[in-house]
Amino acid sequence: MNSTEKLYKYLNLKLQKPVNYNDLNNLCFSLFCTLDILPENLQSLIITKKNLAKTFIKIITENDVYNNSIENTSEFNGFDVILNENDWIEQIDKSMRMDKWPNIENAKILLGTNVI
């Protein structure tokens, strides 16, 4: 099983449905920056922008994702766009260019790994 499939299986089990696109976008960027929010057995996965994009597109197409809170932002160009691999890659690139940091704590909460 490749990294994309392993990551998808884990995320699909952990994410509560429905999932907000903004939360998924933050989680995607968080995973690009650090794998420390994953269980130890998944921290050795090879994570690229491309396999993150494939993973999150699969999550969106196979689960109940709602776009609440993104329709009024300049980031949202329509539901069909977020099903495009290049959009996910561009979101990561844009965050890095703007020197944004992911909200790791929110990503942990989303995955239920925010144990104190």
C-alpha positions in Angstrom: 0.0 0.0 0.0 1.5 3.4 -1.0 1.7 6.5 1.2 -1.4 8.1 -0.3 -3.6 5.1 0.5 -2.2 4.7 4.0 -2.8 8.4 4.7 -6.3 8.3 3.2 -7.3 5.2 5.3 -6.1 6.9 8.5 -7.7 10.2 7.8 -10.9 8.7 6.7 -11.2 6.9 10.0 -10.2 9.9 12.1 -12.2 12.7 10.5 -15.6 13.5 11.8 -18.2 13.9 9.1 -19.1 16.4 7.7 -15.7 18.1 7.3 -15.3 21.7 6.6 -13.0 22.6 3.6 -11.1 25.2 5.6 -10.3 22.5 8.2 -9.2 20.2 5.4 -7.0 22.8 3.9 -5.3 23.6 7.2 -4.8 19.8 7.8 -3.3 19.4 4.4 -0.8 22.2 4.9 -0.1 21.0 8.5 0.7 17.5 7.1 3.0 19.1 4.5 4.9 20.9 7.3 5.0 18.1 9.9 4.1 14.5 10.3 4.3 14.8 14.1 0.5 15.0 14.2 0.3 11.4 12.8 0.7 8.3 14.8 4.3 7.0 15.0 3.7 4.2 12.6 2.7 6.8 9.9 5.4 9.3 10.5 7.7 7.6 8.0 5.3 8.1 5.1 6.6 9.9 2.1 4.5 13.0 1.9 4.6 15.2 -1.2 2.3 18.0 -2.3 1.0 15.7 -5.0 0.1 12.7 -2.8 -1.5 15.1 -0.3 -3.6 16.6 -3.1 -4.7 13.1 -4.2 -5.5 12.2 -0.6 -7.6 15.2 0.1 -9.4 15.0 -3.3 -10.4 11.5 -2.4 -11.6 12.6 1.1 -13.8 15.3 -0.5 -15.2 13.0 -3.2 -15.9 10.1 -0.9 -17.1 11.9 2.2 -19.5 14.6 3.3 -17.5 17.8 2.9 -19.2 21.1 3.2 -17.8 24.4 2.0 -19.3 26.5 4.7 -17.2 29.6 5.5 -15.2 29.5 2.2 -17.8 30.8 -0.2 -17.2 34.3 0.9 -13.4 34.1 0.7 -11.2 34.9 -2.3 -9.7 31.4 -1.9 -12.8 29.6 -3.0 -13.3 29.3 -6.7 -16.0 26.7 -6.8 -16.4 23.1 -5.7 -15.1 21.7 -9.0 -11.9 23.6 -8.4 -11.2 21.9 -5.1 -11.4 18.6 -6.8 -8.4 19.6 -8.9 -5.0 18.4 -7.8 -3.3 21.6 -8.8 -5.6 23.6 -6.6 -4.4 21.8 -3.5 -0.8 22.2 -4.5 -1.3 25.9 -5.2 -2.9 26.3 -1.7 0.3 24.9 -0.1 2.5 27.0 -2.3 0.5 30.1 -1.6 0.6 29.6 2.1 4.4 29.2 1.9 4.8 32.3 -0.3 2.7 34.3 2.2 4.8 33.0 5.0 1.7 31.5 6.7 1.9 28.8 9.3 -0.6 26.0 9.6 -2.7 25.8 12.8 -1.2 22.6 14.1 -3.4 22.6 17.2 -6.6 22.7 15.0 -5.2 19.9 12.9 -4.6 17.8 16.1 -8.2 18.6 17.3 -9.6 17.6 13.9 -7.7 14.2 14.1 -8.5 13.8 17.8 -4.8 13.7 18.7 -4.8 16.7 20.9 -4.4 14.6 24.1 -2.9 16.6 27.0 
